[in-house]
């Protein structure tokens, strides 16, 4: 299906911007926002792929989106674990009550942010391999 048939290209382009934002946030020391932007990049890349194939993605769970991938774009063995790790950054990166005490900016580390970005890159590349050039 060509890109122009639906909004999949818009979701894809925003996924790439979110990934770039994650990298910028990491560089700036905003580790919680880097992890959240990485999660968003993964979510939007998956939605782009599902939309491009005529599906209707719904929700914010990357795990559920991976499970909803079309049959002609099956996940590689690593992708479900990547999705599960990124899912963990959807709420606690933004809300202090995601933790017993402290706030996301105090608790997220550079290593966690970097790992989330690497996971997002892996997910984006997986999606890229199934999208039109």
N, CA, C and O atoms as a MOPAC input file, in Angstrom:
PM7 MOZYME 1SCF
protein

 N      0.85000 1    -1.17900 1     0.00000 1
 C      0.00000 1     0.00000 1     0.00000 1
 C      0.89400 1     1.24000 1     0.00000 1
 O      1.81500 1     1.32900 1     0.81200 1
 N      0.64600 1     2.17500 1    -0.87400 1
 C      1.47400 1     3.38900 1    -0.89700 1
 C      1.26200 1     4.23600 1     0.34800 1
 O      0.22700 1     4.16500 1     1.01000 1
 N      2.27300 1     5.03700 1     0.64400 1
 C      2.20600 1     5.92400 1     1.81200 1
 C      0.98000 1     6.83500 1     1.76500 1
 O      0.39400 1     7.13700 1     2.80400 1
 N      0.59400 1     7.27000 1     0.58200 1
 C     -0.45200 1     8.29000 1     0.46200 1
 C     -1.85700 1     7.77200 1     0.78200 1
 O     -2.79600 1     8.56400 1     0.84700 1
 N     -2.02100 1     6.46300 1     0.98300 1
 C     -3.34800 1     5.89900 1     1.20900 1
 C     -3.90900 1     6.21300 1     2.60200 1
 O     -5.11500 1     6.08800 1     2.81800 1
 N     -3.06600 1     6.61100 1     3.53300 1
 C     -3.52300 1     6.86600 1     4.89700 1
 C     -2.52500 1     7.79300 1     5.58700 1
 O     -1.68100 1     8.38900 1     4.91800 1
 N     -2.60200 1     7.92200 1     6.88200 1
 C     -1.72500 1     8.84200 1     7.62400 1
 C     -0.45600 1     8.17200 1     8.12500 1
 O      0.22400 1     8.72500 1     8.98900 1
 N     -0.12400 1     7.01500 1     7.61600 1
 C      1.03900 1     6.27800 1     8.11700 1
 C      2.33200 1     7.07600 1     7.98600 1
 O      3.19600 1     6.99000 1     8.85900 1
 N      2.47900 1     7.84300 1     6.92300 1
 C      3.70500 1     8.62700 1     6.74900 1
 C      3.82500 1     9.69300 1     7.84300 1
 O      4.92400 1     9.96600 1     8.32500 1
 N      2.72000 1    10.28100 1     8.22600 1
 C      2.74500 1    11.28000 1     9.30600 1
 C      3.21100 1    10.63900 1    10.61900 1
 O      4.02200 1    11.21600 1    11.34400 1
 N      2.69400 1     9.44700 1    10.91700 1
 C      3.11300 1     8.74200 1    12.13100 1
 C      4.59700 1     8.39100 1    12.05300 1
 O      5.31700 1     8.49800 1    13.04600 1
 N      5.05100 1     7.97100 1    10.87400 1
 C      6.46200 1     7.60600 1    10.70300 1
 C      7.36700 1     8.81300 1    10.91100 1
 O      8.35200 1     8.73600 1    11.64500 1
 N      7.03600 1     9.91700 1    10.27200 1
 C      7.86700 1    11.11500 1    10.38800 1
 C      7.93600 1    11.59400 1    11.83800 1
 O      8.99000 1    12.03000 1    12.30100 1
 N      6.81400 1    11.51400 1    12.55200 1
 C      6.82600 1    11.92800 1    13.95500 1
 C      7.63400 1    10.95200 1    14.79800 1
 O      8.28800 1    11.37000 1    15.75300 1
 N      7.60700 1     9.67400 1    14.47300 1
 C      8.43300 1     8.69000 1    15.19200 1
 C      9.90700 1     9.06500 1    15.07800 1
 O     10.64500 1     9.00300 1    16.06100 1
 N     10.33000 1     9.45200 1    13.88800 1
 C     11.73900 1     9.84100 1    13.69100 1
 C     12.07600 1    11.09500 1    14.48000 1
 O     13.16000 1    11.19700 1    15.05300 1
 N     11.15400 1    12.04700 1    14.51400 1
 C     11.37200 1    13.26400 1    15.31100 1
 C     11.43500 1    12.94200 1    16.80000 1
 O     12.26300 1    13.50100 1    17.52000 1
 N     10.57000 1    12.04800 1    17.26400 1
 C     10.57700 1    11.66000 1    18.67500 1
 C     11.88900 1    10.97900 1    19.04700 1
 O     12.42000 1    11.19800 1    20.13500 1
 N     12.41000 1    10.15700 1    18.14600 1
 C     13.69100 1     9.51100 1    18.41400 1
 C     14.80300 1    10.55400 1    18.50000 1
 O     15.66800 1    10.47500 1    19.37200 1
 N     14.77800 1    11.51600 1    17.60500 1
 C     15.77200 1    12.59800 1    17.65700 1
 C     15.61700 1    13.41400 1    18.94300 1
 O     16.61100 1    13.82100 1    19.54500 1
 N     14.38600 1    13.65100 1    19.35800 1
 C     14.14400 1    14.37400 1    20.60800 1
 C     14.69600 1    13.59000 1    21.80000 1
 O     15.26400 1    14.17700 1    22.72000 1
 N     14.53000 1    12.27500 1    21.78300 1
 C     15.07300 1    11.44000 1    22.85900 1
 C     16.58700 1    11.61700 1    22.94800 1
 O     17.13500 1    11.75800 1    24.04100 1
 N     17.24800 1    11.60900 1    21.81800 1
 C     18.70200 1    11.78000 1    21.79700 1
 C     19.09800 1    13.15600 1    22.32000 1
 O     20.07000 1    13.28300 1    23.06400 1
 N     18.34700 1    14.18500 1    21.93300 1
 C     18.62400 1    15.54100 1    22.42000 1
 C     18.39200 1    15.64600 1    23.92700 1
 O     19.18000 1    16.27300 1    24.63500 1
 N     17.31300 1    15.03500 1    24.41700 1
 C     17.01500 1    15.07200 1    25.85200 1
 C     18.10900 1    14.35400 1    26.64800 1
 O     18.48400 1    14.80200 1    27.73100 1
 N     18.61300 1    13.25900 1    26.12200 1
 C     19.71200 1    12.55700 1    26.79400 1
 C     20.92700 1    13.46700 1    26.87800 1
 O     21.55100 1    13.58500 1    27.93200 1
 N     21.25600 1    14.09700 1    25.78400 1
 C     22.40400 1    15.00600 1    25.76000 1
 C     22.22700 1    16.15500 1    26.76000 1
 O     23.19300 1    16.61500 1    27.36900 1
 N     20.98200 1    16.60900 1    26.91900 1
 C     20.69000 1    17.71600 1    27.83100 1
 C     20.56600 1    17.28000 1    29.29100 1
 O     20.41700 1    18.12300 1    30.17700 1
 N     20.62500 1    15.97000 1    29.55000 1
 C     20.51400 1    15.47500 1    30.91400 1
 C     19.09200 1    15.27900 1    31.39700 1
 O     18.86700 1    15.04100 1    32.58400 1
 N     18.12700 1    15.37500 1    30.49300 1
 C     16.72500 1    15.16800 1    30.84000 1
 C     16.38800 1    13.69100 1    30.60800 1
 O     15.70900 1    13.33500 1    29.64400 1
 N     16.87600 1    12.85000 1    31.50900 1
 C     16.83300 1    11.41100 1    31.28300 1
 C     15.42200 1    10.84100 1    31.24500 1
 O     15.14300 1     9.93000 1    30.46500 1
 N     14.53400 1    11.36500 1    32.07500 1
 C     13.16500 1    10.87400 1    32.06500 1
 C     12.48600 1    11.20000 1    30.74500 1
 O     11.73800 1    10.38200 1    30.20900 1
 N     12.74300 1    12.39500 1    30.21800 1
 C     12.13200 1    12.78200 1    28.93800 1
 C     12.75500 1    12.02300 1    27.78100 1
 O     12.08100 1    11.74000 1    26.79000 1
 N     14.01900 1    11.69400 1    27.89200 1
 C     14.65700 1    10.86700 1    26.86000 1
 C     13.98700 1     9.50100 1    26.79900 1
 O     13.69900 1     8.99500 1    25.71500 1
 N     13.73900 1     8.90600 1    27.95700 1
 C     13.09900 1     7.59200 1    27.99500 1
 C     11.66200 1     7.66500 1    27.48100 1
 O     11.21600 1     6.78100 1    26.75000 1
 N     10.94200 1     8.71500 1    27.86100 1
 C      9.56600 1     8.85600 1    27.37700 1
 C      9.53700 1     9.07300 1    25.86800 1
 O      8.72600 1     8.45900 1    25.17500 1
 N     10.40000 1     9.92700 1    25.35500 1
 C     10.43500 1    10.17300 1    23.90900 1
 C     10.81700 1     8.90100 1    23.15400 1
 O     10.32800 1     8.66700 1    22.04800 1
 N     11.67800 1     8.08600 1    23.73600 1
 C     12.02700 1     6.80800 1    23.11500 1
 C     10.79500 1     5.91600 1    23.03900 1
 O     10.55100 1     5.27900 1    22.01400 1
 N     10.02100 1     5.86500 1    24.11300 1
 C      8.78800 1     5.07100 1    24.10300 1
 C      7.85100 1     5.58900 1    23.02200 1
 O      7.24400 1     4.80500 1    22.29300 1
 N      7.73400 1     6.89900 1    22.92000 1
 C      6.85800 1     7.49600 1    21.91800 1
 C      7.32600 1     7.18700 1    20.49600 1
 O      6.50800 1     6.93200 1    19.61200 1
 N      8.62600 1     7.20900 1    20.27900 1
 C      9.16400 1     6.86900 1    18.95200 1
 C      8.78000 1     5.44700 1    18.57900 1
 O      8.36800 1     5.18600 1    17.44900 1
 N      8.91400 1     4.53400 1    19.52400 1
 C      8.53400 1     3.14900 1    19.25300 1
 C      7.04700 1     3.00100 1    18.97600 1
 O      6.64800 1     2.30000 1    18.04600 1
 N      6.23600 1     3.65700 1    19.78100 1
 C      4.78500 1     3.59100 1    19.59200 1
 C      4.38600 1     4.10500 1    18.21900 1
 O      3.59400 1     3.46900 1    17.52400 1
 N      4.92400 1     5.24100 1    17.82600 1
 C      4.52800 1     5.84800 1    16.55700 1
 C      5.07800 1     5.07800 1    15.36100 1
 O      4.42900 1     5.01900 1    14.31700 1
 N      6.25300 1     4.49300 1    15.49700 1
 C      6.79100 1     3.67000 1    14.40700 1
 C      5.90600 1     2.44100 1    14.19500 1
 O      5.59100 1     2.09300 1    13.05700 1
 N      5.50500 1     1.78500 1    15.28400 1
 C      4.62100 1     0.62800 1    15.16000 1
 C      3.27700 1     1.02600 1    14.55200 1
 O      2.75100 1     0.32000 1    13.69200 1
 N      2.72800 1     2.14200 1    14.99200 1
 C      1.45200 1     2.59800 1    14.43800 1
 C      1.59000 1     2.91600 1    12.95600 1
 O      0.67400 1     2.64600 1    12.17900 1
 N      2.72300 1     3.48500 1    12.55400 1
 C      2.94900 1     3.76000 1    11.13300 1
 C      2.91700 1     2.47100 1    10.32200 1
 O      2.28900 1     2.41300 1     9.26500 1
 N      3.58500 1     1.45300 1    10.81200 1
 C      3.62700 1     0.18000 1    10.10100 1
 C      2.24300 1    -0.46300 1    10.02200 1
 O      1.83900 1    -0.94300 1     8.96200 1
 N      1.52900 1    -0.47100 1    11.12200 1
 C      0.19600 1    -1.07700 1    11.13500 1
 C     -0.74500 1    -0.29900 1    10.21700 1
 O     -1.49500 1    -0.90200 1     9.44900 1
 N     -0.71200 1     1.01900 1    10.28800 1
 C     -1.54800 1     1.84200 1     9.40900 1
 C     -1.18500 1     1.63900 1     7.94700 1
 O     -2.06200 1     1.53400 1     7.09100 1
 N      0.09200 1     1.58300 1     7.66900 1
 C      0.54900 1     1.43900 1     6.28200 1
 C      0.03700 1     0.14100 1     5.66900 1
 O     -0.18400 1     0.06100 1     4.46000 1
 N     -0.14900 1    -0.86900 1     6.50500 1
 C     -0.65500 1    -2.15400 1     6.02500 1
 C     -2.18200 1    -2.24300 1     6.09500 1
 O     -2.74900 1    -3.31100 1     5.86800 1
 N     -2.84900 1    -1.12500 1     6.40800 1
 C     -4.30700 1    -1.10000 1     6.41000 1
 C     -4.94100 1    -1.42600 1     7.74700 1
 O     -6.16300 1    -1.55400 1     7.83200 1
 N     -4.13500 1    -1.56500 1     8.79800 1
 C     -4.66500 1    -1.85400 1    10.12500 1
 C     -5.11700 1    -0.59500 1    10.83200 1
 O     -4.95900 1     0.51200 1    10.31700 1
 N     -5.67900 1    -0.76900 1    12.01200 1
 C     -6.15100 1     0.34000 1    12.83400 1
 C     -5.54400 1     0.21200 1    14.22400 1
 O     -6.16400 1    -0.37200 1    15.11200 1
 N     -4.34200 1     0.74900 1    14.43000 1
 C     -3.70400 1     0.61900 1    15.74400 1
 C     -4.43100 1     1.44700 1    16.79400 1
 O     -4.95400 1     2.52500 1    16.51100 1
 N     -4.44800 1     0.91700 1    18.00800 1
 C     -5.12100 1     1.62700 1    19.07800 1
 C     -4.33300 1     1.45500 1    20.36000 1
 O     -3.77100 1     0.38900 1    20.61300 1
 N     -4.29100 1     2.48900 1    21.15800 1
 C     -3.68400 1     2.41700 1    22.47300 1
 C     -2.22400 1     2.81500 1    22.49600 1
 O     -1.65100 1     3.21100 1    21.48100 1
 N     -1.63500 1     2.70100 1    23.67800 1
 C     -0.25700 1     3.13400 1    23.88600 1
 C      0.67800 1     1.99600 1    24.25600 1
 O      1.87600 1     2.21700 1    24.43400 1
 N      0.15900 1     0.79400 1    24.37500 1
 C      0.98600 1    -0.34700 1    24.74400 1
 C      1.75000 1    -0.85900 1    23.52700 1
 O      1.15200 1    -1.34200 1    22.56600 1
 N      3.06200 1    -0.74900 1    23.57800 1
 C      3.87600 1    -1.26900 1    22.48500 1
 C      3.75700 1    -2.78700 1    22.40100 1
 O      3.79000 1    -3.35700 1    21.31100 1
 N      3.62000 1    -3.42900 1    23.53800 1
 C      3.44000 1    -4.88200 1    23.54900 1
 C      2.19100 1    -5.26300 1    22.76200 1
 O      2.23300 1    -6.18400 1    21.94600 1
 N      1.08900 1    -4.57200 1    22.99400 1
 C     -0.14900 1    -4.84500 1    22.26200 1
 C      0.00300 1    -4.51100 1    20.78300 1
 O     -0.52400 1    -5.22400 1    19.92800 1
 N      0.71800 1    -3.43500 1    20.47700 1
 C      0.92700 1    -3.07800 1    19.06800 1
 C      1.76800 1    -4.12700 1    18.35500 1
 O      1.49400 1    -4.45400 1    17.20000 1
 N      2.77600 1    -4.65500 1    19.01700 1
 C      3.57800 1    -5.73300 1    18.42000 1
 C      2.69200 1    -6.94600 1    18.16700 1
 O      2.80200 1    -7.59500 1    17.12700 1
 N      1.82100 1    -7.24900 1    19.11300 1
 C      0.90500 1    -8.37900 1    18.93300 1
 C     -0.07500 1    -8.13700 1    17.78700 1
 O     -0.61000 1    -9.08800 1    17.21700 1
 N     -0.31200 1    -6.86600 1    17.44800 1
 C     -1.24300 1    -6.51600 1    16.36600 1
 C     -0.55500 1    -6.35600 1    15.00700 1
 O     -1.20100 1    -5.98500 1    14.02700 1
 N      0.73800 1    -6.63000 1    14.94400 1
 C      1.43300 1    -6.49300 1    13.66800 1
 C      0.80700 1    -7.40400 1    12.61800 1
 O      0.36100 1    -8.50700 1    12.93200 1
 N      0.77600 1    -6.94000 1    11.37500 1
 C      0.20800 1    -7.77900 1    10.31100 1
 C      1.05400 1    -9.03000 1    10.08200 1
 O      2.24500 1    -9.06000 1    10.39100 1
 N      0.42300 1   -10.03600 1     9.54500 1
 C      1.09100 1   -11.32000 1     9.33000 1
 C      2.30700 1   -11.20100 1     8.42100 1
 O      3.24800 1   -11.98500 1     8.54400 1
 N      2.30200 1   -10.22500 1     7.50500 1
 C      3.44400 1   -10.08100 1     6.59200 1
 C      4.58000 1    -9.25300 1     7.19800 1
 O      5.56100 1    -8.95400 1     6.51800 1
 N      4.44900 1    -8.88100 1     8.48000 1
 C      5.51500 1    -8.15800 1     9.19000 1
 C      5.66600 1    -8.74800 1    10.58600 1
 O      5.48800 1    -8.04300 1    11.58000 1
 N      5.99400 1   -10.03900 1    10.66800 1
 C      6.09700 1   -10.66600 1    11.99000 1
 C      7.28900 1   -10.11900 1    12.77000 1
 O      8.32700 1    -9.81300 1    12.18400 1
 N      7.14400 1    -9.99600 1    14.08000 1
 C      8.26600 1    -9.47000 1    14.87400 1
 C      9.42700 1   -10.45400 1    14.90700 1
 O      9.22500 1   -11.66800 1    14.93100 1
 N     10.62500 1    -9.92600 1    14.90700 1
 C     11.79700 1   -10.76100 1    15.13200 1
 C     11.75900 1   -11.19700 1    16.60100 1
 O     11.01300 1   -10.61100 1    17.38600 1
 N     12.53000 1   -12.19100 1    16.98800 1
 C     12.46300 1   -12.67100 1    18.37800 1
 C     12.73700 1   -11.60100 1    19.43700 1
 O     12.19800 1   -11.68900 1    20.54000 1
 N     13.55400 1   -10.60100 1    19.13300 1
 C     13.90300 1    -9.58000 1    20.12200 1
 C     12.82300 1    -8.51600 1    20.29700 1
 O     12.76000 1    -7.88400 1    21.35100 1
 N     11.99000 1    -8.30500 1    19.31200 1
 C     11.06000 1    -7.17500 1    19.31500 1
 C     10.04600 1    -7.21600 1    20.46700 1
 O      9.79300 1    -6.16400 1    21.05400 1
 N      9.45900 1    -8.34200 1    20.82200 1
 C      8.53100 1    -8.31600 1    21.97200 1
 C      9.18900 1    -7.84700 1    23.27600 1
 O      8.56600 1    -7.12500 1    24.05600 1
 N     10.42900 1    -8.24700 1    23.51500 1
 C     11.11800 1    -7.78700 1    24.72900 1
 C     11.42500 1    -6.29400 1    24.65100 1
 O     11.31800 1    -5.58800 1    25.65400 1
 N     11.80300 1    -5.81300 1    23.48300 1
 C     12.04200 1    -4.37800 1    23.29000 1
 C     10.76200 1    -3.61000 1    23.62300 1
 O     10.80200 1    -2.60500 1    24.33400 1
 N      9.64200 1    -4.08200 1    23.11200 1
 C      8.36000 1    -3.41500 1    23.36500 1
 C      8.02700 1    -3.41600 1    24.85800 1
 O      7.57500 1    -2.40400 1    25.39300 1
 N      8.24600 1    -4.54100 1    25.52400 1
 C      7.94100 1    -4.61600 1    26.96500 1
 C      8.80700 1    -3.64200 1    27.76500 1
 O      8.32600 1    -2.99600 1    28.69600 1
 N     10.08100 1    -3.54200 1    27.39800 1
 C     10.95800 1    -2.60400 1    28.12500 1
 C     10.50600 1    -1.15500 1    27.89800 1
 O     10.46100 1    -0.36400 1    28.84000 1
 N     10.17700 1    -0.81500 1    26.66200 1
 C      9.75000 1     0.56000 1    26.37900 1
 C      8.40700 1     0.88000 1    27.03300 1
 O      8.17900 1     2.01700 1    27.44600 1
 N      7.52000 1    -0.10500 1    27.13100 1
 C      6.22900 1     0.12600 1    27.78900 1
 C      6.40900 1     0.65400 1    29.21100 1
 O      5.58000 1     1.42800 1    29.69100 1
 N      7.45600 1     0.25400 1    29.87000 1
 C      7.68700 1     0.64900 1    31.26000 1
 C      8.02800 1     2.12900 1    31.41600 1
 O      8.09400 1     2.63700 1    32.53600 1
 N      8.24700 1     2.82400 1    30.29600 1
 C      8.59500 1     4.25400 1    30.36100 1
 C      7.41300 1     5.16300 1    30.03500 1
 O      7.57500 1     6.38100 1    29.95000 1
 N      6.23000 1     4.58500 1    29.85300 1
 C      5.08900 1     5.40900 1    29.44600 1
 C      4.55300 1     6.28900 1    30.58200 1
 O      4.27700 1     7.46600 1    30.34900 1
 N      4.39900 1     5.77200 1    31.77500 1
 C      3.82900 1     6.55400 1    32.87900 1
 C      4.89100 1     7.11700 1    33.81800 1
 O      4.89700 1     8.32500 1    34.05400 1
 N      5.79200 1     6.29400 1    34.36500 1
 C      6.66800 1     6.80600 1    35.42600 1
 C      7.65500 1     7.88000 1    34.97600 1
 O      8.22900 1     8.57400 1    35.81600 1
 N      7.86100 1     8.02800 1    33.68500 1
 C      8.75000 1     9.09500 1    33.20900 1
 C      8.13500 1    10.46800 1    33.40000 1
 O      8.83900 1    11.47700 1    33.38200 1
 N      6.81200 1    10.50900 1    33.58300 1
 C      6.11500 1    11.79600 1    33.59000 1
 C      5.45000 1    12.16000 1    34.90000 1
 O      5.13500 1    13.32900 1    35.12000 1
 N      5.22800 1    11.19700 1    35.77400 1
 C      4.42600 1    11.46200 1    36.96100 1
 C      5.15800 1    11.07200 1    38.23900 1
 O      5.61700 1     9.93600 1    38.36300 1
 N      5.27400 1    11.99900 1    39.19300 1
 C      5.93500 1    11.67600 1    40.45500 1
 C      5.27600 1    10.52900 1    41.21200 1
 O      5.95800 1     9.80300 1    41.93500 1
 N      3.96700 1    10.35000 1    41.06400 1
 C      3.30400 1     9.27200 1    41.79400 1
 C      3.53100 1     7.90200 1    41.14500 1
 O      2.93000 1     6.91200 1    41.56200 1
 N      4.38600 1     7.84700 1    40.13800 1
 C      4.79300 1     6.56800 1    39.57100 1
 C      5.82600 1     5.86700 1    40.44300 1
 O      6.19000 1     4.71800 1    40.19200 1
 N      6.29000 1     6.56700 1    41.46600 1
 C      7.30500 1     6.04700 1    42.38500 1
 C      6.84100 1     6.25500 1    43.82100 1
 O      6.00200 1     7.11500 1    44.08700 1
 N      7.38100 1     5.47400 1    44.74100 1
 C      7.02200 1     5.61000 1    46.15900 1
 C      7.43600 1     6.97300 1    46.70300 1
 O      6.75300 1     7.53900 1    47.55700 1
 N      8.55100 1     7.49800 1    46.20800 1
 C      9.00200 1     8.84000 1    46.58500 1
 C      9.91400 1     9.34800 1    45.48600 1
 O     10.37600 1     8.57800 1    44.64400 1
 N     10.16800 1    10.63300 1    45.49700 1
 C     10.99600 1    11.23600 1    44.46400 1
 C     10.16700 1    11.57200 1    43.23300 1
 O      8.94700 1    11.40800 1    43.22100 1
 N     10.84300 1    12.03600 1    42.21700 1
 C     10.17400 1    12.42500 1    40.97400 1
 C     11.01200 1    11.91600 1    39.80900 1
 O     12.19400 1    11.61700 1    39.98300 1
 N     10.42300 1    11.81500 1    38.63600 1
 C     11.13100 1    11.19100 1    37.51100 1
 C     12.49200 1    11.80600 1    37.20700 1
 O     13.44800 1    11.07900 1    36.93800 1
 N     12.59500 1    13.12000 1    37.24500 1
 C     13.86200 1    13.77300 1    36.92700 1
 C     14.96900 1    13.44400 1    37.91100 1
 O     16.14900 1    13.51700 1    37.56800 1
 N     14.60700 1    13.08900 1    39.10800 1
 C     15.58500 1    12.71900 1    40.13500 1
 C     15.97900 1    11.24800 1    40.01700 1
 O     17.09700 1    10.87300 1    40.37200 1
 N     15.07100 1    10.42300 1    39.52400 1
 C     15.26100 1     8.98100 1    39.58400 1
 C     15.76500 1     8.33400 1    38.29400 1
 O     16.44000 1     7.30600 1    38.34900 1
 N     15.45400 1     8.90900 1    37.14800 1
 C     15.91200 1     8.31600 1    35.88500 1
 C     17.39600 1     8.60200 1    35.67900 1
 O     17.88000 1     9.69700 1    35.96600 1
 N     18.10400 1     7.60000 1    35.18000 1
 C     19.54600 1     7.73000 1    34.97100 1
 C     19.88100 1     7.82200 1    33.48700 1
 O     19.06500 1     7.49800 1    32.62300 1
 N     21.09300 1     8.27000 1    33.21900 1
 C     21.56600 1     8.33700 1    31.83700 1
 C     21.58800 1     6.94300 1    31.21000 1
 O     21.26100 1     6.78700 1    30.03400 1
 N     21.96700 1     5.94500 1    31.98100 1
 C     21.99500 1     4.58200 1    31.46000 1
 C     20.62300 1     4.07600 1    31.06700 1
 O     20.47100 1     3.41700 1    30.03800 1
 N     19.62000 1     4.38000 1    31.88300 1
 C     18.25100 1     3.97900 1    31.54900 1
 C     17.77000 1     4.68700 1    30.29200 1
 O     17.13000 1     4.08700 1    29.42900 1
 N     18.08800 1     5.96900 1    30.20300 1
 C     17.68800 1     6.73100 1    29.01600 1
 C     18.38000 1     6.18500 1    27.76400 1
 O     17.74300 1     6.01400 1    26.72400 1
 N     19.66800 1     5.91500 1    27.86600 1
 C     20.41200 1     5.37600 1    26.72300 1
 C     19.85500 1     4.02000 1    26.30000 1
 O     19.71500 1     3.75200 1    25.10700 1
 N     19.53900 1     3.16900 1    27.26600 1
 C     18.97400 1     1.85500 1    26.94800 1
 C     17.62000 1     1.99800 1    26.24900 1
 O     17.32600 1     1.26300 1    25.30700 1
 N     16.80400 1     2.93600 1    26.70800 1
 C     15.50600 1     3.15800 1    26.07100 1
 C     15.69200 1     3.63800 1    24.63500 1
 O     14.96200 1     3.21300 1    23.73900 1
 N     16.65400 1     4.51000 1    24.41400 1
 C     16.91700 1     4.99400 1    23.06000 1
 C     17.39700 1     3.85300 1    22.16400 1
 O     16.98400 1     3.76000 1    21.00900 1
 N     18.25000 1     3.00200 1    22.67700 1
 C     18.70600 1     1.84800 1    21.88300 1
 C     17.53400 1     0.93200 1    21.54400 1
 O     17.44200 1     0.43300 1    20.42200 1
 N     16.64100 1     0.71100 1    22.50100 1
 C     15.45700 1    -0.09100 1    22.21800 1
 C     14.59900 1     0.57300 1    21.15000 1
 O     14.12000 1    -0.09500 1    20.23400 1
 N     14.40300 1     1.87800 1    21.26300 1
 C     13.59800 1     2.59000 1    20.26800 1
 C     14.24300 1     2.50300 1    18.88800 1
 O     13.54600 1     2.30400 1    17.89300 1
 N     15.55200 1     2.64800 1    18.81800 1
 C     16.23900 1     2.52100 1    17.52300 1
 C     15.99700 1     1.14700 1    16.91000 1
 O     15.74600 1     1.02500 1    15.71100 1
 N     16.07600 1     0.11400 1    17.74900 1
 C     15.85800 1    -1.24700 1    17.25700 1
 C     14.43300 1    -1.40400 1    16.71100 1
 O     14.22700 1    -2.02300 1    15.66700 1
 N     13.47100 1    -0.84700 1    17.41300 1
 C     12.08500 1    -0.93500 1    16.98000 1
 C     11.85200 1    -0.12100 1    15.71100 1
 O     11.16000 1    -0.57600 1    14.80000 1
 N     12.42100 1     1.07200 1    15.64700 1
 C     12.29100 1     1.90600 1    14.45500 1
 C     12.91300 1     1.19700 1    13.25000 1
 O     12.32900 1     1.19300 1    12.16700 1
 N     14.07300 1     0.60800 1    13.42700 1
 C     14.72000 1    -0.09200 1    12.31400 1
 C     13.91200 1    -1.31000 1    11.88000 1
 O     13.82100 1    -1.59800 1    10.68600 1
 N     13.32700 1    -2.02800 1    12.83300 1
 C     12.45000 1    -3.14200 1    12.47600 1
 C     11.30600 1    -2.63500 1    11.59600 1
 O     11.02800 1    -3.21000 1    10.54400 1
 N     10.64900 1    -1.56500 1    12.02700 1
 C      9.53200 1    -1.01200 1    11.25700 1
 C     10.00600 1    -0.51800 1     9.89600 1
 O      9.34800 1    -0.75600 1     8.88300 1
 N     11.13600 1     0.16400 1     9.87100 1
 C     11.67600 1     0.67900 1     8.60300 1
 C     11.86200 1    -0.47100 1     7.59600 1
 O     11.61900 1    -0.30200 1     6.40100 1
 N     12.28600 1    -1.61200 1     8.08100 1
 C     12.54300 1    -2.73900 1     7.17700 1
 C     11.26700 1    -3.27600 1     6.52700 1
 O     11.33700 1    -4.01200 1     5.54300 1
 N     10.09400 1    -2.90900 1     7.07500 1
 C      8.82400 1    -3.37900 1     6.52500 1
 C      8.01400 1    -2.26900 1     5.85600 1
 O      6.89400 1    -2.50300 1     5.40200 1
 N      8.57300 1    -1.07000 1     5.79500 1
 C      7.85500 1     0.06300 1     5.19400 1
 C      8.39900 1     0.33800 1     3.79400 1
 O      9.53500 1    -0.01900 1     3.47900 1
 N      7.57500 1     0.97800 1     2.95200 1
 C      8.05300 1     1.32800 1     1.60200 1
 C      9.23200 1     2.27900 1     1.67900 1
 O      9.34600 1     3.08000 1     2.60700 1
 N     10.07600 1     2.18200 1     0.72200 1
 C     11.25100 1     3.08000 1     0.66000 1
 C     10.86300 1     4.40700 1     0.07300 1
 O     11.70600 1     5.29300 1    -0.06200 1

